C-alpha cells in the first residue's frame, strides 16, 4: 500500500476543485431549468390555450403565432448552449488548469 495519495486523490481533495465542480454544476442546472421551463411552458400553452398559438401572425395571414414562437425557443436553446460553452472555455477551463498545475505530478 502506498501512503502517498494519487494525483486524482489530491485533485479531489482540493478546495479549488470543489468550487469548480459546484460552480459548473450550479450553472449547468440553472441553464437546464431555464430551457426546460421554456419548453414546458410552450407545451402548457399548446395544451391549455392552443388558440393563443393558433392565431394568425398577421391579418389575413396563414402562418400561426406558434411557428415563430417555437423557432425562437429552438434558437434560444442554441444561444444558451453557446453561453455555457463560452463560460466553460474561459472560466471553467482556467480553473481546471489551475487545479491541474497545483496537484498534477
HURAZI-V104359 format. One record per residue. SS is DSSP state (2 for helix, 1 for strand, 0 for the rest). Layout:
ss = [SS	SS]
This chain:
ss = [0	0	0	0	0	0	2	2	2	2	2	2	0	0	2	2	2	2	2	2	2	2	2	2	2	2	2	2	2	2	2	2	2	2	2	2	2	2	2	2	2	2	2	2	2	2	2	2	0	2	2	2	2	2	0	1	0	0	0	0	0	0	0	1	2	2	2	2	2	2	2	2	2	2	2	2	2	2	2	2	2	2	2	2	2	2	2	2	2	2	2	2	2	2	2	2	2	2	2	2	2	2	2	0	0]
